[in-house]
Amino acid sequence: MDGKNGKQCCTVQELLVIEPLNRSVIVAGWSGKQRKVSRVVGIRAVSPTTILEDALLIVYPDEKLFDWESLMALCLPSSAAAIMIINPQRVLSQQLVEAAEKYQIPLLCHHHPITETDAVFSLELVFKLKEQEKLIGFAENSGLYQVAVTFQTDLPTFLKELSMYLQTTVILVNSVFQILNESGRNEKLTSQGLERIIKSIYQQYRQQHDSDRIFQNRYRGDVCTESGELIHYYIDKLCTGSRMFGFLLVLKGGKHLNELDLCRMGQTSLLCIKELINKNNIQQIETKYKDQFIYDLLYNNFENEKALIQRGRYWGWDLRVPQQLFIIELDDYKTPINKDQLLAELTLVAQSFLKVKFRQFIIAEQQEQVVIIVPVTAEDVKMCKENIKNVAKSLEDNIREVLPDLRVSMGIGKFYSTGVDLCRSYQEAKQALELGRFIRDKGHITHFEDLGIIRLLAHVSMEQLDDFYKEQLQAIIDYDAKTSTKFLDTLQTYFEMNGDFNLTAEKLYMHPNTLRNHLKKIEEILDVDFQKMENLLTLSVACKISKMYKTSH
Amino acid sequence: MEKRLGFLIDLSKCVGCKSCEIACMNKHHFTQPRYRRVLNIGPGNNVFEFLSLSCNHCLNPECIRVCTEHCYKKRRDGIVLHDPARCNGCRRCEGACPFSVPKMNPQTRKISKCNFCYELIDQGFEPVCVSVCIVGALRVVDLTQPLPLGSQKTLPDFPMIQFTKPSIRFLLPNKPIYSGRFS
C-alpha cells in the first residue's frame, strides 16, 4: 500500500478503475501499468528539473503556454508514473509514443475535460477503496466500462481494446472453439500455431469441465506451445440461460492476469454477449428465410425448375449444376435439453469442414437433422457415389475429432443431374438413414443404393415381418434360450460377413472349425441345408428382420 | 417446418356413421376413387371400433420419392398435394405408398388423392371430413404442438407402416365402465 516514502499509493491500473479516469484511452506504454501513483501533478507546475517519481502527470494541450510535447519528451526519462493528456487537439507524435513504450510509462488520452482536482479526488478514492479492500468489488460492479464503450459496438473493437489493456492475445471462438475473431496476436505465433494451441485448450476444457459445463463461467489453465513455452489461458463462457454463443479466450505468457485484468475481461465478455445476441438475432431471421427456401427445395414446393434456379440465385447458390445430398442425425444425446445446442454445434463443425472442401454448399437444420447439399463437378459424375461417401466419411472423422462425445449417422441420397430432383434425393437420404439403422450399427453411413432388400421389407408391416422371422428362426431362438448358446448371433454374423468362415470366426473370436461345427448344428436345429440357395436367402432375410425387430424395440 | 398438420382420430368417439366419407365424396364430385374410408377394425362383429383413414400426409412421403414427374409437393404446413397436370398416370406412387392412398381416377386416367381440403384450410376452415364429424372423432392437429394426453402413433393389432412417419395420431377407446348391476 505504501510507496517508497511511506506515502499512500496505488498502481496506474488501479487508478483507472475510478470515474472519470476510467474513460481514458491507452495510447502506449501500458506494460508499465503496475507503476505506483501517489500524487497528481499538472504540466504547468513542471520544469525540466522537476522530479516526477510516483506522479500522474496531467497535460492540457489547449493551453498555449509552451511546447508541451518537447517538455514531456524531457519528462519521460524522469520516470513519471503515467502521463494523461486531456483533450488532445492533434495526433501525438511518433517520438512521444515510442518514448512512452521505451520507458514503459503509460501514455493516456482523455477526451472529456477533467481538472487536477478531479484526478486528486479519484486518487484519494482509490486509496480509500484499497484500504477497505473493496477496489476489486467496485471494479467488478461499476459497469462504467460498458458505458465508456457503448458507442463502439463491434466485436473487433472490443477485442482490440481488451488485448491492448491486457497486452496479450485475445480470441473469440464459437461453441466448438473455432476462431471467430482475434486481436493482439504475437508475430512469433503463426495462425497454425494458434490453432494448435486452441485445439489443445479445447481438449483440456472438454476433459476437465465436461461434468460441470452448465454451471461454471470462467476457466483457467496452462498449455505448452510447440517451442515448450508455458502459456496461461483464461476462458469466459459467453452464454445467457440456455443460449450459448461461444467463448472469450485470453492467452498470457509469463505472469498471470491480476484481479483487475480479470474484471476487464469479464466486462468485455458481457459486451461480447450483447453484441453476439444482436448478431444472432439477425442471423436467426436470415436462417428462417433460408430454411424456408431449403424446405421448399426439399419438398418440391416450386412451380418449375426455372423458379427454383432463380430463387437459389438470391441465396448465392447455383442450382443449375448437379448437386448431391446427404443428411446427418445425432445417434443419441445425454439429455434432450441440450439437443438443440448439440445440433447447432454439429452444424458449425460441418460448416467449417465444408468451407475447406467446397466453394459453394448448402447446409441447414431440418427436422432435427442436418441437411448438406454439395455440388458435383462434371468429372465427378461417374464417381459421385464413392466421392460423396468419402466426403461423408471424412466429415464423420472430423466430427469425432472435434466433438468426441457425439455419435452421428448419415444417409446419402442417389445422384440426380437436376436441382428439382433434390426432393427425391432427400427422401432417399432419409430412408437410407432410417433403414440403415436396421442393418448397421450406430454411427453408420448408408447410401440409399446400399440398402438392398431392406427397402422392400420396409413396406411390410412389422407384424407380418415378425411372423415371418419367428417362423424361420423360432427353433434356434428357443435352443439359445434353453442352452445359453448364441447360435442366432453366429448365424447373423455369418451372413453379415458374406459367408466367409475366416472373417466370421475372427469376428466371433472362435476357431473356423468351431464355427463350422456351430453352423452344422444350426442346420440340424432349423432342419435346413446351407448348400441350397433358397434356404440361405430365406434365413438371410429372416436375420435381417430379426435385427430390424431388435432395433425398433 | 412451421406446421405439420395431421389428423387425430378419437376411436372412443367414432360411431362409424361414415359422414366423413360421404362428405368427402360429395365435395370431390365422384364416387371412385374414395379419398376417405371408414373401416371396421373391431375383432369380429361383437365390438364396434371404427377407423376413418385417408392420406396421412407423411413426413417422409414415398410418393414424392418415386414420382419422376415431380407431381407431388409438401406445403410448409405439411399438406402433401398432387398436381394432376404433371401426372402421366404411371402409377408408381400407387404401389410405393404403404397405405395405398394415391388412386387412379378412371375418368381422367390420372392419379388423385386427398388434398386435406387445402383451399378450406387456407381460408381458415377445417377439411369437410372434420367439419361434418358430429361426434368430434376426427380432428385436425398440428403435430409440432403438444397433443392431447394419450395420443398414440400406432394402434394395437392394426398393422401400420411407420417409416414414412405418417401425420396421424390416435386416441384409443377407454375400457367401458359399467356401473349397473348384472341381473
Interface residues (C-beta under 8 A of the other chain):
Chain A: Q292 Y295 D296 Y299 N300 N301 F302 Q366 Q367 V420 D421 C423 R424 Q427 E428 K430 Q431 E434 L435 A458 H459 V460 S461 M462 E463 Q464
Chain B: M1 L59 N60 P61 E62 I64 R65 V66 C67 H70 Y72 K73 K74 R75 R76 P98 P159 M160 I161 Q162 F163
